[in-house]
Amino acid sequence: MKIVAIILLLVIVVALGRALLQLVRGGRSTQVVRALTLRVGLSIALFILLLIAYGMGWIHPNA
């Protein structure tokens, strides 16, 4: 489960970097919006995945 979360975080950072590069290079706004939409979608998916994993008992908070 931890590896899946780390991979999703890395993909989110890559999508954010891709959007930044498109924005700096003056690329089409549709490419920037698509990259940012992907990032937001992956962030929501990661959040839901973490909630499900916590509910199922696969992960536990450090206390």
Distance bins in CASP14 RR format, pairs under 12 A and 6 or more apart:
PFRMAT RR
TARGET T0000
AUTHOR 0000-0000-0000
RMODE 2
METHOD distances of the structure
MODEL  1
1 7 0 0 0 0 0 1 0 0 0 0 0
1 8 0 0 0 0 0 1 0 0 0 0 0
1 46 0 0 0 0 0 1 0 0 0 0 0
1 49 0 0 0 0 1 0 0 0 0 0 0
1 50 0 0 0 0 1 0 0 0 0 0 0
1 52 0 0 0 0 0 1 0 0 0 0 0
1 53 1 0 1 0 0 0 0 0 0 0 0
1 54 0 0 0 0 0 1 0 0 0 0 0
1 55 0 0 0 0 0 1 0 0 0 0 0
1 56 0 0 0 0 1 0 0 0 0 0 0
1 57 0 0 0 0 1 0 0 0 0 0 0
1 58 1 0 1 0 0 0 0 0 0 0 0
1 59 1 0 1 0 0 0 0 0 0 0 0
1 60 0 0 0 0 0 1 0 0 0 0 0
2 8 0 0 0 0 0 1 0 0 0 0 0
2 9 0 0 0 0 0 1 0 0 0 0 0
2 49 0 0 0 0 0 1 0 0 0 0 0
2 50 0 0 0 0 0 1 0 0 0 0 0
2 53 0 0 0 0 1 0 0 0 0 0 0
2 58 0 0 0 0 1 0 0 0 0 0 0
2 59 1 0 0 1 0 0 0 0 0 0 0
2 60 0 0 0 0 0 1 0 0 0 0 0
3 9 0 0 0 0 0 1 0 0 0 0 0
3 10 0 0 0 0 0 1 0 0 0 0 0
4 10 0 0 0 0 0 1 0 0 0 0 0
4 11 0 0 0 0 0 1 0 0 0 0 0
4 42 0 0 0 0 0 1 0 0 0 0 0
4 45 0 0 0 0 0 1 0 0 0 0 0
4 46 0 0 0 0 1 0 0 0 0 0 0
4 49 1 0 0 1 0 0 0 0 0 0 0
4 50 0 0 0 0 1 0 0 0 0 0 0
4 52 0 0 0 0 0 1 0 0 0 0 0
4 53 0 0 0 0 1 0 0 0 0 0 0
4 58 0 0 0 0 0 1 0 0 0 0 0
4 59 0 0 0 0 0 1 0 0 0 0 0
5 11 0 0 0 0 0 1 0 0 0 0 0
5 12 0 0 0 0 0 1 0 0 0 0 0
5 42 0 0 0 0 0 1 0 0 0 0 0
5 43 0 0 0 0 0 1 0 0 0 0 0
5 45 0 0 0 0 0 1 0 0 0 0 0
5 46 1 0 0 1 0 0 0 0 0 0 0
5 47 0 0 0 0 0 1 0 0 0 0 0
5 48 0 0 0 0 0 1 0 0 0 0 0
5 49 1 0 0 1 0 0 0 0 0 0 0
5 50 1 0 0 1 0 0 0 0 0 0 0
5 51 0 0 0 0 0 1 0 0 0 0 0
5 52 0 0 0 0 0 1 0 0 0 0 0
5 53 0 0 0 0 1 0 0 0 0 0 0
5 54 0 0 0 0 0 1 0 0 0 0 0
5 58 0 0 0 0 0 1 0 0 0 0 0
5 59 0 0 0 0 1 0 0 0 0 0 0
6 12 0 0 0 0 0 1 0 0 0 0 0
6 13 0 0 0 0 0 1 0 0 0 0 0
6 46 0 0 0 0 0 1 0 0 0 0 0
7 13 0 0 0 0 0 1 0 0 0 0 0
7 14 0 0 0 0 0 1 0 0 0 0 0
7 42 0 0 0 0 0 1 0 0 0 0 0
7 45 0 0 0 0 0 1 0 0 0 0 0
7 46 0 0 0 0 1 0 0 0 0 0 0
7 49 0 0 0 0 0 1 0 0 0 0 0
8 14 0 0 0 0 0 1 0 0 0 0 0
8 15 0 0 0 0 0 1 0 0 0 0 0
8 38 0 0 0 0 0 1 0 0 0 0 0
8 39 0 0 0 0 0 1 0 0 0 0 0
8 41 0 0 0 0 0 1 0 0 0 0 0
8 42 1 0 0 1 0 0 0 0 0 0 0
8 43 0 0 0 0 1 0 0 0 0 0 0
8 44 0 0 0 0 0 1 0 0 0 0 0
8 45 1 0 0 1 0 0 0 0 0 0 0
8 46 1 0 1 0 0 0 0 0 0 0 0
8 47 0 0 0 0 1 0 0 0 0 0 0
8 48 0 0 0 0 0 1 0 0 0 0 0
8 49 1 0 0 1 0 0 0 0 0 0 0
8 50 0 0 0 0 1 0 0 0 0 0 0
8 53 0 0 0 0 0 1 0 0 0 0 0
9 15 0 0 0 0 0 1 0 0 0 0 0
9 16 0 0 0 0 0 1 0 0 0 0 0
9 39 0 0 0 0 0 1 0 0 0 0 0
9 42 0 0 0 0 1 0 0 0 0 0 0
9 43 0 0 0 0 1 0 0 0 0 0 0
9 45 0 0 0 0 0 1 0 0 0 0 0
9 46 1 0 0 1 0 0 0 0 0 0 0
9 47 0 0 0 0 0 1 0 0 0 0 0
9 49 0 0 0 0 0 1 0 0 0 0 0
9 50 0 0 0 0 0 1 0 0 0 0 0
10 16 0 0 0 0 0 1 0 0 0 0 0
10 17 0 0 0 0 0 1 0 0 0 0 0
10 39 0 0 0 0 0 1 0 0 0 0 0
10 42 0 0 0 0 0 1 0 0 0 0 0
10 46 0 0 0 0 0 1 0 0 0 0 0
11 17 0 0 0 0 0 1 0 0 0 0 0
11 18 0 0 0 0 0 1 0 0 0 0 0
11 35 0 0 0 0 0 1 0 0 0 0 0
11 38 0 0 0 0 1 0 0 0 0 0 0
11 39 0 0 0 0 1 0 0 0 0 0 0
11 41 0 0 0 0 0 1 0 0 0 0 0
11 42 1 0 1 0 0 0 0 0 0 0 0
11 43 0 0 0 0 0 1 0 0 0 0 0
11 45 0 0 0 0 0 1 0 0 0 0 0
11 46 0 0 0 0 1 0 0 0 0 0 0
12 18 0 0 0 0 0 1 0 0 0 0 0
12 19 0 0 0 0 0 1 0 0 0 0 0
12 35 0 0 0 0 0 1 0 0 0 0 0
12 36 0 0 0 0 0 1 0 0 0 0 0
12 38 0 0 0 0 1 0 0 0 0 0 0
12 39 1 0 1 0 0 0 0 0 0 0 0
12 40 0 0 0 0 1 0 0 0 0 0 0
12 41 0 0 0 0 1 0 0 0 0 0 0
12 42 1 0 1 0 0 0 0 0 0 0 0
12 43 1 0 1 0 0 0 0 0 0 0 0
12 44 0 0 0 0 0 1 0 0 0 0 0
12 45 0 0 0 0 1 0 0 0 0 0 0
12 46 1 0 0 1 0 0 0 0 0 0 0
12 47 0 0 0 0 0 1 0 0 0 0 0
13 19 0 0 0 0 0 1 0 0 0 0 0
13 20 0 0 0 0 0 1 0 0 0 0 0
13 35 0 0 0 0 0 1 0 0 0 0 0
13 38 0 0 0 0 0 1 0 0 0 0 0
13 39 0 0 0 0 1 0 0 0 0 0 0
13 42 0 0 0 0 0 1 0 0 0 0 0
13 43 0 0 0 0 0 1 0 0 0 0 0
13 46 0 0 0 0 0 1 0 0 0 0 0
14 20 0 0 0 0 0 1 0 0 0 0 0
14 21 0 0 0 0 0 1 0 0 0 0 0
14 35 0 0 0 0 1 0 0 0 0 0 0
14 38 0 0 0 0 1 0 0 0 0 0 0
14 39 0 0 0 0 1 0 0 0 0 0 0
14 42 0 0 0 0 1 0 0 0 0 0 0
15 21 0 0 0 0 0 1 0 0 0 0 0
15 22 0 0 0 0 0 1 0 0 0 0 0
15 31 0 0 0 0 0 1 0 0 0 0 0
15 32 0 0 0 0 0 1 0 0 0 0 0
15 33 0 0 0 0 0 1 0 0 0 0 0
15 34 0 0 0 0 1 0 0 0 0 0 0
15 35 1 0 1 0 0 0 0 0 0 0 0
15 36 1 0 0 1 0 0 0 0 0 0 0
15 37 0 0 0 0 1 0 0 0 0 0 0
15 38 1 0 1 0 0 0 0 0 0 0 0
15 39 1 0 1 0 0 0 0 0 0 0 0
15 40 0 0 0 0 1 0 0 0 0 0 0
15 41 0 0 0 0 1 0 0 0 0 0 0
15 42 1 0 0 1 0 0 0 0 0 0 0
15 43 0 0 0 0 1 0 0 0 0 0 0
15 46 0 0 0 0 0 1 0 0 0 0 0
16 22 0 0 0 0 0 1 0 0 0 0 0
16 23 0 0 0 0 0 1 0 0 0 0 0
16 32 0 0 0 0 0 1 0 0 0 0 0
16 35 1 0 0 1 0 0 0 0 0 0 0
16 36 1 0 0 1 0 0 0 0 0 0 0
16 37 0 0 0 0 0 1 0 0 0 0 0
16 38 0 0 0 0 1 0 0 0 0 0 0
16 39 1 0 1 0 0 0 0 0 0 0 0
16 40 0 0 0 0 1 0 0 0 0 0 0
16 41 0 0 0 0 0 1 0 0 0 0 0
16 42 0 0 0 0 1 0 0 0 0 0 0
16 43 0 0 0 0 1 0 0 0 0 0 0
17 23 0 0 0 0 1 0 0 0 0 0 0
17 24 0 0 0 0 1 0 0 0 0 0 0
17 25 0 0 0 0 0 1 0 0 0 0 0
17 32 0 0 0 0 0 1 0 0 0 0 0
17 35 1 0 0 1 0 0 0 0 0 0 0
17 36 0 0 0 0 0 1 0 0 0 0 0
17 38 0 0 0 0 0 1 0 0 0 0 0
17 39 0 0 0 0 1 0 0 0 0 0 0
18 24 0 0 0 0 0 1 0 0 0 0 0
18 25 0 0 0 0 0 1 0 0 0 0 0
18 27 0 0 0 0 0 1 0 0 0 0 0
18 31 0 0 0 0 1 0 0 0 0 0 0
18 32 0 0 0 0 1 0 0 0 0 0 0
18 33 0 0 0 0 0 1 0 0 0 0 0
18 34 0 0 0 0 1 0 0 0 0 0 0
18 35 1 0 1 0 0 0 0 0 0 0 0
18 36 0 0 0 0 1 0 0 0 0 0 0
18 37 0 0 0 0 0 1 0 0 0 0 0
18 38 0 0 0 0 1 0 0 0 0 0 0
18 39 0 0 0 0 1 0 0 0 0 0 0
19 25 0 0 0 0 0 1 0 0 0 0 0
19 26 0 0 0 0 0 1 0 0 0 0 0
19 27 0 0 0 0 0 1 0 0 0 0 0
19 28 0 0 0 0 0 1 0 0 0 0 0
19 29 0 0 0 0 0 1 0 0 0 0 0
19 30 0 0 0 0 0 1 0 0 0 0 0
19 31 0 0 0 0 1 0 0 0 0 0 0
19 32 1 0 1 0 0 0 0 0 0 0 0
19 33 0 0 0 0 1 0 0 0 0 0 0
19 34 0 0 0 0 1 0 0 0 0 0 0
19 35 1 1 0 0 0 0 0 0 0 0 0
19 36 1 0 1 0 0 0 0 0 0 0 0
19 37 0 0 0 0 1 0 0 0 0 0 0
19 38 0 0 0 0 1 0 0 0 0 0 0
19 39 1 0 0 1 0 0 0 0 0 0 0
19 40 0 0 0 0 0 1 0 0 0 0 0
20 26 0 0 0 0 0 1 0 0 0 0 0
20 27 0 0 0 0 0 1 0 0 0 0 0
20 31 0 0 0 0 0 1 0 0 0 0 0
20 32 0 0 0 0 1 0 0 0 0 0 0
20 35 0 0 0 0 1 0 0 0 0 0 0
20 36 0 0 0 0 1 0 0 0 0 0 0
20 39 0 0 0 0 0 1 0 0 0 0 0
21 27 0 0 0 0 1 0 0 0 0 0 0
21 31 0 0 0 0 1 0 0 0 0 0 0
21 32 0 0 0 0 1 0 0 0 0 0 0
21 35 0 0 0 0 1 0 0 0 0 0 0
22 28 1 0 0 1 0 0 0 0 0 0 0
22 29 0 0 0 0 1 0 0 0 0 0 0
22 30 0 0 0 0 1 0 0 0 0 0 0
22 31 1 0 1 0 0 0 0 0 0 0 0
22 32 1 0 1 0 0 0 0 0 0 0 0
22 33 0 0 0 0 1 0 0 0 0 0 0
22 34 0 0 0 0 1 0 0 0 0 0 0
22 35 1 0 0 1 0 0 0 0 0 0 0
22 36 0 0 0 0 1 0 0 0 0 0 0
22 38 0 0 0 0 0 1 0 0 0 0 0
23 29 0 0 0 0 1 0 0 0 0 0 0
23 31 0 0 0 0 1 0 0 0 0 0 0
23 32 1 0 1 0 0 0 0 0 0 0 0
23 33 0 0 0 0 0 1 0 0 0 0 0
23 35 0 0 0 0 1 0 0 0 0 0 0
23 36 0 0 0 0 1 0 0 0 0 0 0
24 32 0 0 0 0 1 0 0 0 0 0 0
25 31 0 0 0 0 1 0 0 0 0 0 0
25 32 0 0 0 0 1 0 0 0 0 0 0
26 32 0 0 0 0 1 0 0 0 0 0 0
27 33 0 0 0 0 0 1 0 0 0 0 0
27 34 0 0 0 0 0 1 0 0 0 0 0
27 35 0 0 0 0 0 1 0 0 0 0 0
28 34 0 0 0 0 1 0 0 0 0 0 0
28 35 0 0 0 0 0 1 0 0 0 0 0
29 35 0 0 0 0 0 1 0 0 0 0 0
29 36 0 0 0 0 0 1 0 0 0 0 0
30 36 0 0 0 0 0 1 0 0 0 0 0
30 37 0 0 0 0 0 1 0 0 0 0 0
31 37 0 0 0 0 0 1 0 0 0 0 0
31 38 0 0 0 0 0 1 0 0 0 0 0
32 38 0 0 0 0 0 1 0 0 0 0 0
32 39 0 0 0 0 0 1 0 0 0 0 0
33 39 0 0 0 0 0 1 0 0 0 0 0
33 40 0 0 0 0 0 1 0 0 0 0 0
34 40 0 0 0 0 0 1 0 0 0 0 0
34 41 0 0 0 0 0 1 0 0 0 0 0
35 41 0 0 0 0 0 1 0 0 0 0 0
35 42 0 0 0 0 0 1 0 0 0 0 0
36 42 0 0 0 0 0 1 0 0 0 0 0
36 43 0 0 0 0 0 1 0 0 0 0 0
37 43 0 0 0 0 0 1 0 0 0 0 0
37 44 0 0 0 0 0 1 0 0 0 0 0
38 44 0 0 0 0 0 1 0 0 0 0 0
38 45 0 0 0 0 0 1 0 0 0 0 0
39 45 0 0 0 0 0 1 0 0 0 0 0
39 46 0 0 0 0 0 1 0 0 0 0 0
40 46 0 0 0 0 0 1 0 0 0 0 0
40 47 0 0 0 0 0 1 0 0 0 0 0
41 47 0 0 0 0 1 0 0 0 0 0 0
41 48 0 0 0 0 1 0 0 0 0 0 0
41 49 0 0 0 0 0 1 0 0 0 0 0
42 48 0 0 0 0 0 1 0 0 0 0 0
42 49 0 0 0 0 0 1 0 0 0 0 0
43 49 0 0 0 0 0 1 0 0 0 0 0
43 50 0 0 0 0 0 1 0 0 0 0 0
44 50 0 0 0 0 0 1 0 0 0 0 0
44 51 0 0 0 0 0 1 0 0 0 0 0
45 51 0 0 0 0 0 1 0 0 0 0 0
45 52 0 0 0 0 0 1 0 0 0 0 0
46 52 0 0 0 0 0 1 0 0 0 0 0
46 53 0 0 0 0 0 1 0 0 0 0 0
47 53 0 0 0 0 0 1 0 0 0 0 0
47 54 0 0 0 0 0 1 0 0 0 0 0
48 54 0 0 0 0 0 1 0 0 0 0 0
48 55 0 0 0 0 0 1 0 0 0 0 0
49 55 0 0 0 0 0 1 0 0 0 0 0
49 56 0 0 0 0 0 1 0 0 0 0 0
49 58 0 0 0 0 1 0 0 0 0 0 0
49 59 0 0 0 0 1 0 0 0 0 0 0
50 56 0 0 0 0 0 1 0 0 0 0 0
50 57 0 0 0 0 0 1 0 0 0 0 0
50 58 0 0 0 0 1 0 0 0 0 0 0
50 59 1 0 0 1 0 0 0 0 0 0 0
50 60 0 0 0 0 0 1 0 0 0 0 0
50 61 0 0 0 0 0 1 0 0 0 0 0
51 57 0 0 0 0 0 1 0 0 0 0 0
51 58 0 0 0 0 0 1 0 0 0 0 0
51 59 0 0 0 0 0 1 0 0 0 0 0
52 58 0 0 0 0 1 0 0 0 0 0 0
52 59 0 0 0 0 1 0 0 0 0 0 0
53 59 1 0 1 0 0 0 0 0 0 0 0
53 60 0 0 0 0 1 0 0 0 0 0 0
53 61 0 0 0 0 0 1 0 0 0 0 0
54 60 1 0 0 1 0 0 0 0 0 0 0
54 61 1 0 0 1 0 0 0 0 0 0 0
55 61 0 0 0 0 0 1 0 0 0 0 0
END
